[in-house]
Amino acid sequence: MSVDILTFGCRLNIVESEVMRGHAAGLGAAIIVNTCAVTAEAERQARQAIRRAARARPGVPIIVTGCAAQIDPVAWAALPGVRRVLGNAEKLQAHNWRPGADAGVGDIMAQPAGAVPVPAAFAGRARAFLQVQQGCDHRCSFCIIPFGRGPSRSVPMGAVVAQARALVAAGHRELVLTGVDLTSYGGDLPGRPRLGQLARRLLALVPELPRLRLSSLDPEEIDDDLWGLLATEPRLMPHLHLSLQAGSDLILKRMKRRHSRAGALASIARARALRPGIAIGADLIAGFPTETEALFAETLDFVETAQLPLLHVFPYSERSGTPAARMPPVPVAVRRERAARLRAAGGRQAAAFFAAQIGQPATVLIERDGRGHSAHFAPVRLTAPAPAGALVAARVIAADADGLLAEAL
């Protein structure tokens, strides 16, 4: 009998699912569903997975946790087969996973606190996620996550370095620093270190780490140390993913974002000046409340102007309790249509970016079946098999809508 874990949402949930896997090892047969609350679709998928699991494995207890469960535990406890609901703090505490632990809705903390336990390795993954920050002190008008994750907390640098060493020793060749609001790292620690200082120390003290990558960054809060590393440190990958959400100043203001259109463009230009050829990705929301066709056109133009090849596009999703949910909505069909247009624009930029890689060398982290990602986070298929977890020196010989084709050197 084994524990099955179904994980939805962000990289933090991936990390925390591995922690739970270790805590629940002696639990016997059980299904853990680690939910996400970012969009209604994420919640719908989790509910569907729970109902499907209850039908397929009647009698096997289902334990629900994650941000959606943190925000509305009673609703998740009412679903078929659900034996327990745990909050984001409780799911990481080993005593909550002992056999015979109380059923039902536990004493869920309103504000999760404390540093996050970290797994020794990520089974079956070439790339490991290193959670260095948790929670968020900002209140973007569309976002429910601060209610699920609590205030910003940072993992001390010594603990981050120790975990990085352990993950590299376990065979991971690339680590991704991740958090809810990654660029707020260190604000709650003595001396208030910044993310750049953490990355610099980690690279200096873990020389055996070949590749370090960063998850989503606020373009307004990238510190000077991090800019310096981007220019000088080859082990910091030439890839930035920015939490942009929109390219219209009016929509950004209504979202309560901290950057402007001009500020985001300046950050992108600075990155390209410091690291020529860098890949830039971005999160974008289509159909935010009050977004007219003209305002949407400003975001669409931003994708073209900034030449963004790696987009994550989401149709706006109402989250009860947020200010945006009370704003005049854009029809759902229009949101989806605009999301499709943004993805198409991103696809054109990706095609141009991939085509420019033809003939260039690429170091590929193999994830499975001879496939992986380059340093620029471009998807790569090798012409010959290679073992998962290997870093393969290759040359790009072709490109298509799915990424790059490369042959090992």
C-alpha positions in Angstrom: 0.0 0.0 0.0 1.3 3.4 -0.9 0.5 7.1 -0.7 -0.4 8.8 -4.0 0.0 12.6 -4.2 -1.9 14.7 -6.8 -0.3 18.2 -7.0 -1.9 21.2 -8.6 -0.5 24.7 -9.0 2.9 26.3 -8.4 6.4 25.1 -7.7 5.9 25.6 -4.0 3.3 22.9 -4.0 5.7 20.6 -5.9 8.2 21.2 -3.1 5.7 20.7 -0.3 4.3 17.5 -1.9 7.8 16.0 -1.6 7.9 17.0 2.0 4.5 15.3 2.6 5.6 12.2 0.7 8.3 11.7 3.4 6.0 12.5 6.3 3.2 10.2 5.0 5.4 7.2 4.2 4.0 5.1 7.0 0.4 6.1 6.5 -0.6 3.2 4.3 -2.9 3.5 1.4 -4.1 7.2 1.0 -4.6 9.8 -1.7 -3.3 13.3 -0.9 -4.6 16.2 -3.1 -2.5 19.4 -2.9 -4.7 22.1 -4.2 -4.2 25.5 -5.8 -6.4 28.6 -5.5 -4.9 30.8 -8.2 -7.8 30.3 -10.6 -11.3 28.7 -10.6 -10.0 26.3 -13.2 -7.3 25.0 -10.8 -9.9 24.4 -8.2 -12.2 22.7 -10.7 -9.5 20.3 -11.7 -8.7 19.4 -8.1 -12.4 18.8 -7.3 -12.7 16.6 -10.4 -9.6 14.7 -9.4 -11.0 14.0 -6.0 -14.4 12.8 -7.3 -12.5 10.6 -9.8 -10.3 9.1 -7.1 -13.3 8.4 -4.8 -14.9 6.5 -7.6 -11.8 4.6 -8.6 -10.6 3.7 -5.1 -13.6 3.6 -2.8 -12.6 3.3 0.8 -9.1 4.8 0.4 -8.9 7.9 2.5 -8.5 11.2 0.6 -6.6 14.0 2.4 -7.0 17.5 0.9 -4.5 20.3 1.5 -3.0 23.4 -0.2 -4.2 26.9 -0.8 -7.8 26.2 -1.8 -8.2 24.0 1.3 -6.6 26.7 3.4 -9.1 29.3 2.3 -12.3 27.2 2.4 -11.7 23.9 4.3 -15.3 23.1 5.0 -16.2 23.0 1.3 -13.4 20.6 0.5 -14.3 18.4 3.5 -17.7 17.9 2.0 -16.4 16.2 -1.2 -16.8 12.4 -1.6 -14.1 10.3 0.0 -12.4 13.2 1.8 -11.3 12.0 5.2 -9.2 15.0 6.3 -8.4 18.6 5.4 -5.1 20.2 6.3 -3.9 23.8 6.0 -0.7 24.9 4.4 1.1 25.0 7.8 -0.3 21.7 9.1 0.6 19.7 6.0 4.3 20.3 6.6 4.2 19.1 10.2 5.1 15.4 10.5 2.8 14.7 13.5 -0.2 15.4 11.3 0.7 12.4 9.2 0.9 9.8 11.8 -1.5 6.8 11.4 -4.7 7.4 13.2 -4.5 11.2 13.1 -7.9 12.9 13.7 -10.2 13.0 10.7 -12.2 16.0 9.5 -11.1 19.6 9.4 -8.2 20.2 11.6 -7.2 23.3 13.5 -6.2 25.2 10.4 -4.0 28.3 11.1 -5.3 31.5 9.6 -1.8 32.7 8.9 0.7 30.0 8.1 4.1 30.8 9.7 7.6 29.4 9.9 10.2 28.2 7.5 9.3 25.3 5.2 10.8 21.9 5.6 12.6 20.8 2.5 12.8 17.3 0.8 16.2 15.5 0.5 15.5 15.0 -3.2 12.8 15.2 -5.9 12.2 11.6 -7.0 12.1 11.3 -10.8 13.0 14.9 -11.5 16.2 16.2 -13.0 15.5 19.7 -11.9 14.9 20.4 -8.2 13.0 23.4 -6.7 14.5 25.1 -3.7 11.9 27.1 -1.8 13.6 30.1 -0.2 10.6 32.3 0.4 7.0 31.8 1.4 3.9 34.1 1.6 3.4 37.6 0.4 3.0 41.1 2.0 1.5 42.7 -1.1 -2.2 42.8 -2.0 -2.6 42.7 -5.8 -6.3 43.3 -6.4 -6.8 40.0 -8.2 -4.8 37.7 -6.0 -6.2 35.3 -3.2 -2.8 33.7 -2.5 -1.8 35.9 0.5 -4.9 34.5 2.2 -3.7 31.0 1.6 0.0 31.5 2.1 0.2 34.2 4.8 2.9 36.9 5.2 6.3 36.8 3.6 8.9 34.6 5.3 12.4 33.8 4.2 14.6 30.8 4.7 18.0 31.8 6.2 20.9 31.7 3.8 22.7 29.0 5.7 19.8 26.7 5.5 19.4 27.4 1.8 23.1 26.5 1.1 22.8 23.3 3.2 19.8 22.2 1.2 21.4 23.1 -2.1 24.4 20.9 -1.2 22.0 18.0 -0.3 20.1 18.3 -3.5 23.2 18.4 -5.7 24.6 15.4 -3.7 21.3 13.6 -4.6 22.1 14.1 -8.3 20.2 17.2 -9.2 22.2 19.3 -11.8 19.9 22.3 -11.7 18.2 24.1 -8.9 15.4 26.6 -9.2 15.1 29.2 -6.4 11.4 29.7 -5.8 8.9 31.5 -3.6 5.5 33.2 -3.7 7.1 36.7 -4.0 10.7 35.7 -4.6 12.2 39.2 -5.0 11.0 40.0 -1.4 13.5 37.5 -0.1 15.3 38.5 3.1 13.1 41.4 4.2 12.3 39.5 7.4 15.8 38.3 8.1 18.6 39.9 10.2 20.5 42.3 8.0 17.8 42.2 5.4 19.8 40.4 2.7 18.4 40.5 -0.9 17.8 37.7 -3.4 21.0 38.7 -5.3 23.1 38.2 -2.1 21.5 34.8 -1.5 22.2 33.7 -5.1 25.8 34.9 -5.0 26.5 33.1 -1.7 24.9 29.9 -2.9 27.0 29.8 -6.1 30.2 30.6 -4.1 29.6 28.0 -1.4 28.2 25.2 -3.7 30.7 25.2 -6.6 29.6 21.7 -7.6 26.2 23.1 -8.7 26.2 23.4 -12.5 23.0 25.4 -13.0 21.0 27.9 -11.0 17.7 29.2 -12.2 15.2 31.7 -10.8 11.5 31.4 -10.8 9.1 34.4 -11.3 10.5 37.8 -10.4 8.9 41.2 -9.9 10.7 43.4 -12.4 10.5 46.4 -10.0 12.4 44.6 -7.3 15.4 43.0 -9.0 18.3 44.1 -6.9 21.7 45.4 -8.1 23.5 42.3 -6.9 21.3 40.1 -9.0 21.8 42.3 -12.0 25.5 41.9 -11.5 25.3 38.1 -11.3 23.3 38.1 -14.5 26.1 39.8 -16.3 29.0 37.9 -14.9 27.9 34.4 -13.6 27.6 31.7 -16.3 26.0 29.3 -13.8 23.1 31.6 -13.4 20.9 30.7 -16.4 20.3 33.2 -19.2 16.5 33.2 -18.5 14.3 35.5 -16.6 10.6 35.0 -16.0 8.8 38.2 -15.0 5.5 38.6 -13.1 4.1 41.3 -15.5 0.4 40.5 -15.6 -0.4 43.3 -18.1 1.2 45.8 -20.5 -1.3 48.6 -19.9 -0.5 51.2 -17.2 -4.2 51.7 -16.4 -4.7 47.9 -15.9 -1.5 47.6 -13.9 -2.7 50.4 -11.6 -6.1 48.7 -11.1 -4.3 45.4 -10.4 -2.2 47.3 -7.8 1.0 46.1 -9.3 4.3 47.8 -8.4 5.7 48.3 -11.9 4.7 50.4 -14.9 4.8 49.5 -18.6 7.9 51.7 -19.1 9.6 50.2 -16.0 9.0 46.6 -17.2 10.4 47.5 -20.7 13.5 49.1 -19.0 14.1 46.0 -16.9 13.9 43.8 -20.0 16.2 46.1 -21.9 18.7 46.0 -19.0 18.6 42.2 -18.9 19.4 42.0 -22.6 22.2 44.5 -22.4 23.8 42.6 -19.5 23.2 39.1 -21.0 22.8 39.2 -24.8 20.5 36.5 -26.0 18.8 36.0 -22.7 15.3 34.4 -22.8 12.5 36.5 -21.2 9.3 34.9 -20.0 6.3 36.5 -18.4 3.0 35.9 -16.7 0.0 37.7 -18.3 -3.7 37.9 -17.4 -6.2 38.4 -20.2 -9.6 40.0 -19.6 -9.0 41.7 -16.3 -12.1 43.6 -15.1 -12.6 46.9 -17.0 -10.1 45.9 -19.7 -11.4 47.4 -22.9 -10.2 46.3 -26.4 -7.9 49.3 -26.5 -6.4 48.5 -23.1 -5.9 44.8 -24.2 -4.2 46.1 -27.3 -1.6 47.7 -25.1 -0.7 44.4 -23.6 -0.7 42.7 -26.9 1.6 45.4 -28.3 3.8 44.9 -25.2 4.4 41.3 -26.1 5.5 42.3 -29.6 7.6 45.3 -28.5 9.3 43.4 -25.7 9.8 40.3 -27.8 8.6 37.9 -25.1 9.0 34.3 -26.3 8.1 32.3 -23.1 4.6 33.3 -22.0 2.3 32.0 -19.3 -1.2 33.4 -20.2 -4.2 33.0 -18.0 -7.8 34.2 -18.6 -8.8 36.3 -15.6 -10.5 34.3 -12.9 -12.6 35.9 -10.2 -11.5 35.1 -6.6 -14.1 35.8 -4.0 -12.9 38.3 -1.4 -10.5 40.2 -3.7 -11.1 43.8 -4.8 -11.0 42.8 -8.5 -14.0 40.4 -8.0 -16.1 43.5 -7.4 -15.0 45.4 -10.5 -17.0 45.4 -13.8 -16.2 42.1 -15.4 -15.2 41.3 -19.0 -17.3 38.5 -20.5 -15.7 35.0 -20.1 -15.8 34.4 -23.8 -13.9 37.6 -24.4 -11.3 36.7 -21.8 -10.7 33.4 -23.5 -10.5 35.0 -26.9 -8.0 37.5 -25.7 -5.9 34.8 -24.0 -5.8 33.0 -27.3 -4.5 36.1 -29.0 -1.8 36.6 -26.4 -0.7 33.0 -26.7 -0.6 33.4 -30.5 1.6 36.5 -30.2 3.8 34.7 -27.8 4.0 31.7 -30.2 5.3 34.0 -32.9 7.9 35.4 -30.6 8.9 31.9 -29.5 9.2 30.8 -33.2 11.6 33.6 -33.9 13.6 33.0 -30.7 13.9 29.3 -31.5 14.9 29.9 -35.1 17.7 32.1 -33.9 19.2 29.2 -32.0 19.8 27.0 -35.1 23.4 26.3 -35.4 24.2 27.4 -31.9 25.6 25.2 -29.0 23.2 24.3 -26.2 23.7 22.5 -23.0 20.6 20.4 -22.3 19.4 19.1 -19.0 17.8 15.8 -19.9 14.5 15.2 -18.1 13.0 12.1 -19.9 13.0 10.3 -23.3 15.9 12.3 -24.7 14.1 15.6 -24.0 14.9 18.5 -21.7 15.6 22.2 -21.6 18.5 24.4 -22.6 20.0 27.0 -20.4 17.5 29.5 -22.0 14.7 27.1 -20.9 13.8 26.3 -24.5 12.4 22.8 -24.9 14.9 20.5 -26.6 14.7 17.1 -28.3 17.9 15.2 -28.9 18.4 13.1 -32.0 19.8 10.2 -29.9 18.8 8.9 -26.4 20.5 10.3 -23.3 20.0 9.4 -19.7 17.7 11.4 -17.5 19.6 13.9 -15.3 22.5 14.3 -17.7 23.8 17.6 -18.9 24.5 17.1 -22.6 26.5 19.4 -24.8 24.7 19.7 -28.1 24.2 21.7 -31.2 20.8 23.0 -32.4 20.0 21.7 -35.9 16.3 22.6 -36.3 13.4 24.4 -34.6 9.7 24.2 -34.7 6.6 25.2 -32.7 7.5 22.6 -30.0 11.1 23.9 -29.5 14.5 22.8 -30.6 16.0 19.7 -32.2 19.7 19.2 -31.3 22.4 16.6 -31.8 24.9 15.7 -29.0 28.4 16.8 -29.7 
